[in-house]
């Protein structure tokens, strides 16, 4: 089985457990899963300890329980321990990604990459988010970045769809029309 499919199955299992515990738990589990995944990526010692075949699975489970004891609900810790028991700890990052996708669907939100020619001020960010929310009918989680090469306007990417309202593209279209005589 592909790792994405396996990660999706684990994410769905945790998502169902979160739904059973309530909507607040769904988002909390997502934050915790991101934190665990980030900690593993940030600290090589954690990754080595979890991936090492020399460290017993029971020891790995005990380490997780001790590290997350006062921070995470027991059912979340048990989920992580189950992943480790099955030798799938290398998938924590993918599980976190898949889980966030499930949360986004449940909460009716989408992520949009917005490229502008300069860094936007907070007022412009709010206006863009509001307009995108009205256009898509969903809550928008915008991720802004600056790219001077677009000259003006903006480029929005939502999923695999790109809406290019940049001045660079408009000039390219105008140039093509002038050269072809359209």
N, C-alpha and C positions, 0 to 999 in steps of 0.2 A: 504494500500500500504506500502511496506517496505521503511524504511528511506533511504536506498541506492538508490532505484528507484526514490524517491522524490528528493533527492539531485542531482541525475543525470539529472533530468528534469530541475531543476533550473540552474545547471551548463551549460546545453545545451542552455538554454535561454540567459544566460549572454554571452556565447561564440558567439552566433549568433549576439548579439548586438555589441560585440567587433569586429567581422569580418566586420560588417557594417561600423564601425568607422575606420577600417584600421588595418593592421597587428601589428602596434605598440601598439594599444589599447588592442589587445588580450593579449599580454604579460603584459602590465601595469595592466589590470584588474586582472590578475593572481597574480601579486605581491601585489596589494591592498587587494585582497581577503585573501591571506595568512597573510597579516599584521593584518587585522581585526580579523581573526580567532585566530591568535597568541595572540592578545591583549585580546581577550575574555578568552582564556585559562590562560593567565598569570595574569590577574587581576580579582579576584573573585568578586569584586564590580561591574564590567561591566557585568559579567555573571549573577549575581543576579538581576541587574536592568533590563536586557533584558528578563530574564526568569520569573520575578515576575508578577503574574496576577494583583497585586495591582497597578502596573505602567501602565497607559493607553498607548495603542498602539500609539496614537498621540504623547505622550511625548517621547516614545522610538524613534519614527521617527525624532522628533525634536532634540533629543540628537545625533543621527547619523548624521543629517545634520550639526549640530554645530561642531561636532568632526571632520568631514571630509570635511567641507566646502571649505577650500582653498587647500586641498590636493588631493581630488578625483574629477573626472568629475561629473557633475550633473546627468548624466544618470546612473553612477555607484551607486551613493547615492540613486537614485530612486529605483534601483534594490534592494538594501539592505532594503529600507523602505517597498517595496512590500513583501519581505520575512518576515519581522516583522509583517506587517498587516495580513498576513495569519497564523501567529503564528508558523512559522518554523525557528525562530532564533536559536534554538538548533541544527540546521543542518549546521551552518556556516562552521564548520570543515570538514564535509563530502562534502559539496558543493565545498569547496576549493580543496579537494583531487580529486574529480571527474573532476573539471575544469582543474587542472594540467594535468590529463590524456588526456583530449581533446587537450590541447596545445601541449603536447608531440607528439601526432599523427599528428597534423597539421604541426609541425616543423620537423617531421621525426627524432625523437630522442628517445632513450631508457635510462633507468636508470640501471646501473650495480653495484652490490655490489661486491667489490673485497677484498678478504681476503689474506693477506700476513703474513709471519712469523715475520716481523718487519715493522715499519713505513717506507713507501717509500720516496725517495727523489723526488724532482720535475721532474727531468729527467726521472726517472723510471715511474712516474705517466703519463707523456706525452707519453712515449713509449707504455705503456699498453693501454691508451685511443686510440692512433693511431691504434694499432693492432686490438683492438676490433671494432673500427669504420670501418676498412677495412673488417673485418670478417662479420659484420652485415650489412654493407652498410647504416648505420645511424649515426647520431651524438650521441656520448656516453656521458652521465652524470655519471661519476664514483664516487662512494662513497667508500673510502678506510677505512679499519680497520686492525689492527694487531692482530694476534692470534698465539702465539708461538707453540701451540699444533699441527699445521699443519707441523712443522719441516722445510719445504722448499717448493718451488713452489708457486702456488696460486690457489685459488678457486674463480670462478666467478659465480655470480647469476644474471641472466637476466630474469625478470618475474618469471615464475615457472621452468625455466631450470637452472640446475646447471652443471657447467663444472669444474670438480675436477682434477686439475693437481698437487695436493699436494704430497709431499714426503710420508706423512703418509698413503695416499691411495695406492700409488705405493708399499710401503712396505707391506701393508695388502694384496694386490693382490699377490705379490711374495710369502708371507707366505702361503696363501691359495693354490697356485700352488704347492709349495713344499710339503705341507701336503697331498694333494690329488694325487700327482704324475702326474700332467698334463704336 
